[in-house]
Amino acid sequence: MTTDATPPEWAERILRAVLTPTDFATVSGDLLEEYRETVYPARGQHGADLWYIVQIVGFAMRSVAVWGVLLGLAVVARTAFDWFVPTADFSVRSAISTYVGLGLLLTTGFWSAWRSGSMRSGALSAVLAAAIGALISVTAAAGMLALFHDPQTMKAIAGSGGLSEVFTLPITLVVDGLILGAIGGALGAAANLRLRLNV
């Protein structure tokens, strides 16, 4: 049974933002066909919309997974250094981890906007990458804390900012991702436009 039902328009805009124009045409067409011919008749409007949104979230997360994992690993590495190689001077570590984080979020925004041609995709992709990185960081920190909670490690944790910093700082990366992704997105969209004009 075929229907002319349509999924949420905003979800399709997200898909357009995270895929190249060529991939968008193919993926969007395939999703819409399955939505109308299989999912909508079986689940109804709300169930089909939920299915469609889950599919879009999956595509969006996969499109930035590498950047999110790199960001998460960078934060985990910094946390591990602070816990297991204590220091009194955090300036070098702070500078390195700050520049790595900034660089990854800017690059995520640039890369996504350059691929899609959409400045908005830069901000969206960097926010998603930051969310993935935060999830990895918080999960890894909880795991490390479960394994290593001896007095020496707890003293190092307290000396490096405490547990509140370990579990809240990664979450603030989402705001950084929005700002830096928008900047990277503007640069990436401009580079994409320039490339298309020169071809």
N, C-alpha and C positions, 0 to 999 in steps of 0.2 A: 504494500500500500504506500503510495507516494502522497505527500502533503506539501503545501506551500508554507508551512510553519517556518518561522525564522528564529534563530538563537539571539541572545542579547547582543545588540550592536556594539556595546562597549567592550565585550570580550573579543569580538572580531578586531576592534581597533588595537587591542593589546597584542593580538597575534600578528597584525600588520607591523607593529612596532618592533617585534623581536625577530622577524624573519626577513630574508632578502625578498625583493619584489617577486622574483621567480618562484622561490619556495612558497611564498604566501599564496600565490595563485593556485598552486598544486595542493598544498595542505588545506587551505580554506575550502576549495572545491570538494576534496575528499571528505572533510569533516561535515560539511553541509549535506552532502549526499547521504552519509551514514546517519546524521541527525534526522533527516527527513524520512528516509526509507526504512530505517531499522529502529532507532532509539525512540523517536517521537511516538510511533504507533504502539510501542511496548510500554513506555513509561509516562506518556502524557507530557504536557507542556513543562511543568515544574521539574519532573525527573529528567527530561531531555535537556533542559537548560542547565541543570546541575551537571549532567554528564559533559556537556559542551564546555562549561567553565573548568571542570577538572582537566579536560584535554588541553585547554589553552594554558592553564597553569603549568601543566607538564611540559609543554613546548617552551614556555617562557623560562622555566627553571633549567631545563636542559640547555637552553641557548647560552646561559651564563654560568653553568655549573663549574667549568674549569676556573673561571675568575673567582668564584665564591670559594672553591676549595683552596686555591692559592692564598686568598685573603685569610681564610680560617687557619691554614697551616702557619702563616706568618704570625698571627696572634698567638697561636698555641706555642710556637717556638719562643716568642718573647716571654710568655708566661713561664715556660719551663726554665728558661735562663734565669729569670728572676727568682724562681723557687729553688733551683738546684745549683746555681752558681751565683750566690748572693754577692752584692756589691754595695758600697756606700755611695757611689756616684752613678746615677742612672742616666746621665746626659747623653752619652754615646748611644746607649740602647734606645733611649726615647727618640733620638734623632733618626736612627736607622728605622725603627718600627714605624715612626710617623711618615717618613718619606716612602717606605715600601707601601704602606696603606694608601697614602695619597696617590701614589703612582698606579697602584692596581685599580683604584676606583676611577681615576681619570681615564686610564687605558680602557677599562670596561665600557665607559660611556662613549669614548671615541670610537672604539671598535664596533660597537653595536650601531651607532649612528652612521658610521661610514658604510657598514653593510646594508642597512635598511634605507638610508637616505633621510631618516627622520630624527630630528633633534630630540624629540620626546623619548625616543627609544633609549637614548643615552642615560637619561635620568632613571627610567624604569629599570633598565638592565643593571645599573650600578646599585640601585636599591635592592633588587633581587639578589645580586651577588653579595651585598653586605649582609642580607638576611641569612643567606647560606653560610657565609663566613662566621657570623655571630652564633648560629646554631652549632657549627663545628667547634668553635672556641669554647662555648659554654659547656657543651657535652664533654669535650676533652678535659677541661679544667675540673669538672665534677668527677670524672674518672681518675684523674691524677690525685685529686684530694682523697678519694676513697682508698687509693693505694698508698699514698704517702701523706700521713698526718702526724708524723712524729714531731716532737718538740722543736727540733732544729728546722724542719721544713715550715712549721707553723710560725716560727720566729722570722724566717725569710719572707713568708707571705705577708706578715704584718709589716715588715720593713719595706716592702715594695708597693704598698698601697692598700693591702688588706683584701679580704675576700669580696667585699662589696665592689671594689674596682674590677676584680677579675670577672665578676658575673654581670656587671652593668655596663662597663666600658664597651664591650663588643656590641651591645645592643644599640649604643649611640652611633655606631658606624652607619646605621640606616639613614640617619639625618645627613651624615657626611656623604653617603652615597648619593643622596638626592642632589646635594649642592655640587659635588665634584662630577657626578654623572651628567648634570645639566651643562657644566662647563665643557667636559669632554665631548658631550653630545653636540654642542654647538660647533666645536672644532671638527668633529667627525662628519657632521652634515655638510659643513662648508667644504671639507676636503672631497666628499662625495660629489657635491655639486660642481666643484672645480674640475674634477676628473671627467664628469659627464659632459661638461662644456668643451673640454679639450679633445674629446673623442670625435 
